[in-house]
Amino acid sequence: MTGTGDVQELAAALSRELRHLVMLLRRASAGQPVTAQQYAVLGSLEAGPRRMTDLAEEHGVQLPTISVQINRLEEAGLVARGFDPADARVRTVELTGEGRARLIAVRRARIGYLARCLEALTPEERQAIAVALPALAKLGRG
């Protein structure tokens, strides 16, 4: 890969395959009681409470959009609102015990589905994916 065209072609192919993988994972967890968007928000809260503005930025949406998602998750008992200890004017959101349980259930469903898909590949194909993971992780960090 030396030319700009090669990089553009690689980017287009990667985008296409990532879309297919995302759709595959969404189908794998379709029976779960949370949507793919809600699952993404729950995953963002796994490490601890987050500011609403930070969540909106991470998910590439406006504050009102993330607020709607948080309201739905709160109504379902999956998240709880709080205040930032450093600034009581700032609202935070964190997982409840039920929210963490749902997050784990969706993750298990997706990982199980992917594992079955990976079993259908040859050892060489699985190794190629394993070798590509560090580069994909680097891409994901921007």
Phi, psi and omega in degrees: 000102182241325185267164178299321179300320178298318180293319178297318179295318178297317179298318179295316180294318179297316179301316180298314182290323177296320178299316179297319180294320178298316179296321177301314181292324177296319178295324182297330182249018183298332181278356181284154183280010175237148179282168178300320179294318179295321177300317179298318179293316178302319178297326179291340182262359186301323183279350179141180182303145180227151174286146179301318181296323178293320178297315180300316180297314181300322183269000176067035180231168177281159180305317179299326181292314180291329178298320178298315179298315181296320178302315180295318179293323179293317178299327179277357179078019184265339177223161176227144178269151177211194179237148177290124181298334180278340182204100186297348178281342185268128178272140175238168178225142177217160178290144167269174176301318178294321178298318178295320179297318179294318178302314180296320181296316179294317180299316179298319179298316181292316180294319178298317179296314179298320180300318178296321178295318180294328178297334180283348180274162175285160176303324179294321178293319178296321178295320178299320178294316179300320180292326182282341185304315180299321178292320177296320178297321178296320176299319183293341179271359177074000000 
